[in-house]
């Protein structure tokens, strides 16, 4: 392979849609720190240059405290430069709502922001010498009023601790049933973007892009939803997406037909980029379709088993060791990115 980036067919497994390339167990040391993220053997899985790099945030690009490290910032600047040609396009693809996405922290590049697990797509245009930075809303997929009402019927007092709804991704309306639930709500991402209410107005019910259920028993809530929600919300073209974020006490619901994989396919169609010209980094259960859709899906070592099975490459480093940044630098140095 080029620059030490190779794909070890002998390390593939038969489980999952795509083979997994596990990293060499022996870590190379560099100045006393972790070795390269992608030191593996065999052939690199993509035959074409990469034109789009897509990142999940929590557990992937961000460190365990939810921050973009100095090393990762530097790597993004090295690989993607300050706009213009010479580097792939960038997409952040996350379960976070739009208001909780740190898109402005990506150095000097336009960034496609796919938020709420694919329900909302925006484009961040960074400031220039003559223009201020601006965020453009490209599209959003919304619940119908009937769908929202069916979910809220399972989200009353005694059924969960709180329910959150957002129509624009920037502000989250929160119906909390105790002081403890209010405090838990404040600990999640984007605390300034949450507004506590006593009821959801009709306009919210017909325009929600995402609904979150705060519950101490996410498994039980999902199981009940599978029995009580209308069949046309559980099967067929009207099937909504339900993501169980356990061990977090949280369940997310997205409108029918939306997940990160669908959103990646749509974005590629709009940009004229083939899926085999894309790389996706992800770690969570909500990244499975995303990793499967990309030309090359890459998971850090801290990823859940489902994400590892969906990935083409499993890194030997974790998000706490700047795994994604180090993989990007290796790929960049090996000439895998379009120029």
WODA-V576981 format. One record per residue. PHI is phi in degrees with one decimal (none if undefined). BURIAL is + if it has 24 or more other C-alpha atoms within 12 Angstrom, else -. Layout:
# WODA-V576981
[[PHI,BURIAL] [PHI,BURIAL]]
This chain:
# WODA-V576981
[[none,-] [-85.0,-] [58.4,-] [81.6,-] [-93.2,+] [-135.9,+] [-117.7,+] [-92.9,+] [-63.5,-] [-69.3,-] [-101.8,-] [-74.3,+] [-114.7,-] [-90.5,-] [-85.5,-] [83.5,-] [-70.3,-] [-129.3,+] [-68.9,+] [-105.5,+] [-103.7,+] [-79.4,+] [-76.2,+] [-58.6,+] [-70.5,-] [-87.4,-] [-85.3,-] [-76.0,-] [-106.6,-] [-132.8,-] [56.0,-] [82.5,-] [-107.4,-] [-59.9,-] [-78.9,+] [-58.2,+] [-79.4,+] [-124.6,+] [-83.1,+] [-141.8,+] [-109.6,+] [113.0,+] [-106.9,-] [-62.0,+] [-71.7,+] [-101.7,+] [-92.9,-] [-111.2,-] [-67.5,+] [-81.0,+] [-109.1,+] [-143.0,+] [-114.1,+] [-118.8,+] [-122.1,+] [-76.6,+] [-100.9,+] [-65.8,+] [83.4,+] [-128.1,+] [-74.3,+] [-88.3,+] [-76.8,+] [-60.1,-] [-93.1,-] [78.4,-] [-113.3,-] [-89.6,+] [-71.4,+] [-59.8,-] [-64.0,+] [-66.2,+] [-56.8,+] [-63.9,-] [-64.9,+] [-62.0,+] [-65.1,-] [-63.9,+] [-78.6,+] [-104.7,+] [63.2,+] [-122.0,+] [90.0,+] [75.2,-] [-80.5,-] [94.4,-] [-156.1,+] [-65.9,+] [-71.4,+] [-120.0,+] [-133.7,+] [-94.9,+] [-125.4,+] [-140.7,+] [-80.0,+] [-64.0,+] [-73.5,+] [-56.1,+] [-66.9,+] [-103.5,+] [-97.1,+] [-84.3,+] [-63.7,+] [-71.5,+] [-84.6,+] [-76.2,+] [-63.7,+] [57.1,+] [-128.9,+] [-65.7,+] [-131.9,+] [-78.8,+] [-114.6,+] [-103.5,+] [-114.3,+] [51.2,+] [56.3,+] [107.3,+] [-71.1,+] [-134.0,+] [-128.9,+] [-135.4,+] [-130.9,+] [-93.2,+] [-106.6,+] [-69.2,+] [-65.7,-] [-121.3,-] [-64.5,-] [-117.9,-] [-134.3,-] [-79.8,-] [-67.0,-] [-148.8,-] [-110.5,+] [-104.1,-] [-81.3,-] [-94.8,-] [-166.6,-] [-148.5,+] [-107.5,+] [-122.4,+] [-71.6,+] [-77.5,+] [-59.9,-] [-65.3,-] [-66.1,+] [-60.8,+] [-63.4,+] [-65.3,+] [-69.8,+] [-64.5,+] [-65.5,-] [-103.1,+] [-130.5,+] [-91.7,+] [-57.2,-] [88.5,-] [-100.8,+] [-160.5,+] [-91.7,+] [-164.8,+] [-132.9,+] [-119.6,+] [-132.2,+] [-138.0,+] [-99.7,+] [-124.8,+] [80.0,+] [-95.2,+] [-118.9,+] [-110.5,+] [-83.7,+] [-124.2,+] [-109.0,+] [-109.4,+] [-104.5,+] [-162.5,-] [-63.5,-] [-62.5,-] [-66.7,+] [-63.3,+] [-67.8,-] [-60.4,+] [-59.6,+] [-67.4,-] [-80.1,-] [-83.4,+] [-54.9,+] [57.4,-] [-60.0,-] [-70.6,-] [-92.2,+] [-104.8,+] [-126.7,+] [-80.8,+] [-130.2,-] [-101.2,-] [-163.6,-] [-97.8,+] [-74.6,-] [-57.5,-] [-63.4,-] [-68.3,+] [-62.9,+] [-99.5,+] [-131.3,+] [-64.1,+] [-98.1,+] [-157.7,+] [-129.9,+] [-114.4,+] [-113.4,+] [-92.4,+] [-150.4,+] [-75.2,+] [-130.8,-] [-60.7,+] [-59.8,+] [-64.5,-] [-65.5,+] [-62.6,+] [-62.1,-] [-65.3,-] [-59.0,+] [-65.9,-] [-98.3,-] [-104.7,-] [-61.8,+] [-54.5,-] [-59.4,-] [-72.8,-] [-95.6,+] [-110.0,+] [-142.3,-] [75.6,-] [-65.7,-] [-92.1,-] [-64.2,-] [-85.0,+] [-95.3,+] [-121.2,+] [-115.4,+] [-93.0,+] [-93.1,+] [-54.3,-] [-78.3,-] [-67.3,-] [-82.4,+] [-143.2,+] [-126.3,+] [-113.8,+] [-126.5,+] [-119.1,+] [-60.2,+] [-56.6,+] [80.8,+] [-112.7,+] [-155.2,+] [-64.1,+] [-66.5,+] [-59.8,+] [-62.6,+] [-64.5,+] [-61.1,+] [-62.8,+] [-62.9,+] [-63.0,+] [-59.6,-] [-68.4,-] [-91.1,-] [69.9,-] [-111.6,+] [-74.6,+] [-61.7,+] [-80.2,+] [-114.9,+] [-126.2,+] [-125.3,+] [-125.9,+] [-110.7,+] [-160.0,+] [-130.0,+] [-106.9,+] [-62.7,+] [-80.6,+] [-99.6,+] [-59.4,+] [-64.4,+] [-62.6,+] [-66.6,+] [-69.3,+] [-72.2,+] [-68.3,+] [-59.8,+] [-138.9,+] [-94.2,+] [-127.9,+] [-119.7,+] [-71.9,+] [-65.9,+] [-83.9,+] [-64.7,+] [-69.8,+] [-58.9,-] [-62.3,+] [-68.7,+] [-62.6,+] [-67.7,+] [-79.7,+] [-82.0,+] [-84.4,+] [-133.8,+] [-112.2,+] [-74.7,+] [-84.1,+] [-106.0,+] [-102.4,+] [-66.2,+] [-77.2,+] [-118.5,+] [57.5,+] [-57.6,+] [-65.3,+] [-60.8,+] [-69.1,+] [-65.0,+] [-59.8,+] [-63.3,+] [-66.4,+] [-63.3,+] [-61.6,+] [-65.5,-] [-85.5,-] [79.4,+] [-86.0,+] [-95.5,+] [-65.9,+] [-121.0,-]]
